[in-house]
């Protein structure tokens, strides 16, 4: 590649990178509340807590499954070390 081609390629990459930075990121908006309707904030809070609880339980389950697999691998490695001695 010649020097001019490298400079052009570098400029193209730089422009693409700048375009990626300029893209607006997704901004979550608050849910729209219809006019005249009564809003039950307690119900919203309960739903949010239940959703968070389910997500937390799934993360805990995944963590302990991973720990169980790692523990089994560790025991297997210890057994292999003992057999080599």
Number of C-alpha atoms within 10 A of each C-alpha: 5 6 8 9 10 11 11 11 12 12 12 12 12 12 12 11 11 11 10 10 10 8 8 7 7 6 6 6 6 6 6 6 9 8 7 6 7 8 11 8 9 9 10 11 11 11 12 12 12 12 12 12 12 12 12 12 12 12 12 12 12 12 11 12 12 12 12 12 11 12 12 12 12 12 12 12 12 11 11 11 10 9 8 6 5
